Amino acid sequence: MDGSTSRDELRQRLTDQQYAVTQEGATEAPFSGRYVHRGADGTYRCVCCDAALFRSDEQYDSGSGWPSFTDPASVDAVSTRPDFELGYERTEVRCAGCDAHLGHVFPDGPGRSGLRYCINSVALQLDGDGS
């Protein structure tokens, strides 16, 4: 979370599910999110700080139940860190701008990097303007 937004402000502005995912590391149910399937063109932004995270042209249907992307919008859009919460190592993806939890990244993607960024829909807002 950036210095200009307090947890209280986020609690008031976000839905309960958005807050649970972005601030408490929860996960939305598979196939429940509004961005599971690629729709309109545009940039997916962080619901907490509005940072550009992913572009729709990098989105694909992985069959996992969550929006999947081959690469972030820029090299510094997201950060990663080890996650052992389930008893084995995964790589957590967080917004580089405000440190909100977004999802996880896996080494089984189809793109140049071979990565699959598996992201919770509720952590994203599609701006639709293609920027």
C-alpha positions as CSV (number, residue, x, y, z in Angstrom):
1,M,0.0,0.0,0.0
2,D,1.4,3.4,-0.9
3,G,1.8,6.2,1.7
4,S,-1.2,8.1,0.5
5,T,-3.8,5.4,1.1
6,S,-4.5,4.0,4.6
7,R,-5.9,0.6,5.3
8,D,-9.0,2.4,6.7
9,E,-9.5,4.2,3.4
10,L,-9.1,1.0,1.5
11,R,-11.5,-0.8,3.8
12,Q,-14.2,1.8,3.0
13,R,-13.5,2.0,-0.8
14,L,-13.0,-1.7,-1.7
15,T,-15.5,-4.5,-1.5
16,D,-15.0,-7.0,1.3
17,Q,-13.6,-9.5,-1.3
18,Q,-11.3,-7.0,-2.9
19,Y,-9.9,-6.1,0.6
20,A,-9.5,-9.7,1.6
21,V,-7.6,-10.5,-1.5
22,T,-5.4,-7.5,-1.8
23,Q,-4.7,-6.8,1.8
24,E,-5.0,-10.2,3.5
25,G,-3.8,-12.5,0.7
26,A,-7.1,-14.3,0.1
27,T,-8.0,-15.9,-3.2
28,E,-11.3,-15.6,-5.1
29,A,-13.0,-18.8,-6.2
30,P,-11.9,-20.2,-9.6
31,F,-14.1,-19.2,-12.5
32,S,-15.9,-16.6,-10.4
33,G,-14.1,-13.4,-11.5
34,R,-15.3,-11.0,-14.1
35,Y,-12.0,-11.1,-16.0
36,V,-11.5,-14.8,-16.3
37,H,-11.9,-14.6,-20.0
38,R,-10.3,-12.0,-22.2
39,G,-12.8,-9.3,-23.1
40,A,-12.3,-5.7,-24.0
41,D,-8.9,-4.3,-24.9
42,G,-7.2,-2.1,-22.4
43,T,-4.9,-2.0,-19.3
44,Y,-5.7,-3.9,-16.1
45,R,-4.9,-1.6,-13.2
46,C,-4.6,-2.2,-9.4
47,V,-7.9,-1.6,-7.6
48,C,-5.9,-0.1,-4.7
49,C,-3.5,2.4,-6.3
50,D,-4.5,2.4,-10.1
51,A,-1.1,1.4,-11.2
52,A,-0.9,-0.3,-14.7
53,L,-0.3,-4.0,-14.1
54,F,-1.2,-6.0,-17.1
55,R,-2.4,-5.4,-20.7
56,S,-5.2,-7.3,-22.3
57,D,-3.1,-8.3,-25.3
58,E,-1.0,-10.4,-22.9
59,Q,-4.0,-12.2,-21.5
60,Y,-4.9,-15.7,-22.5
61,D,-7.3,-18.5,-21.3
62,S,-5.1,-20.9,-19.2
63,G,-8.1,-22.9,-18.1
64,S,-7.1,-22.3,-14.5
65,G,-10.1,-20.3,-13.5
66,W,-8.3,-17.0,-13.0
67,P,-7.2,-14.3,-15.4
68,S,-3.8,-15.3,-16.8
69,F,-1.2,-13.2,-18.4
70,T,2.1,-13.9,-20.1
71,D,3.9,-10.8,-18.9
72,P,3.2,-7.7,-16.7
73,A,2.6,-4.3,-18.3
74,S,6.2,-3.3,-17.6
75,V,9.2,-4.9,-15.9
76,D,8.6,-2.9,-12.8
77,A,4.8,-3.2,-12.6
78,V,4.8,-6.1,-10.2
79,S,7.0,-7.6,-7.6
80,T,7.3,-11.2,-6.5
81,R,8.3,-13.1,-3.4
82,P,8.3,-16.7,-2.1
83,D,5.0,-18.0,-0.7
84,F,5.0,-21.1,1.5
85,E,1.5,-20.8,2.9
86,L,0.2,-24.1,1.3
87,G,3.3,-26.0,2.6
88,Y,5.2,-25.8,-0.7
89,E,6.9,-23.0,-2.5
90,R,4.9,-20.8,-4.9
91,T,5.8,-17.3,-6.1
92,E,3.4,-14.6,-5.0
93,V,2.7,-11.6,-7.3
94,R,2.2,-8.2,-5.7
95,C,1.6,-4.7,-7.0
96,A,4.9,-2.9,-7.1
97,G,3.2,0.4,-6.4
98,C,1.3,-0.4,-3.3
99,D,2.2,-4.0,-2.3
100,A,-1.3,-5.3,-2.8
101,H,-1.5,-9.1,-3.2
102,L,-2.5,-9.9,-6.8
103,G,-2.0,-13.7,-7.2
104,H,0.8,-16.0,-8.2
105,V,3.1,-16.7,-11.1
106,F,3.9,-20.2,-12.4
107,P,6.6,-21.4,-14.9
108,D,4.1,-23.0,-17.3
109,G,3.0,-20.1,-19.5
110,P,3.0,-20.0,-23.3
111,G,4.7,-16.6,-23.8
112,R,8.3,-15.6,-24.3
113,S,9.1,-15.8,-20.6
114,G,7.3,-19.1,-20.2
115,L,5.5,-17.6,-17.2
116,R,1.8,-17.6,-16.3
117,Y,0.7,-14.7,-14.1
118,C,-2.4,-16.1,-12.4
119,I,-4.2,-13.1,-11.0
120,N,-7.4,-12.5,-9.0
121,S,-10.0,-10.6,-10.9
122,V,-11.0,-8.6,-7.9
123,A,-7.5,-7.1,-7.6
124,L,-7.9,-5.7,-11.1
125,Q,-9.8,-2.9,-12.9
126,L,-9.8,-2.8,-16.7
127,D,-9.6,0.7,-17.9
128,G,-10.6,-0.1,-21.4
129,D,-8.8,2.8,-23.0
130,G,-5.9,0.8,-24.3
131,S,-3.3,2.9,-22.5
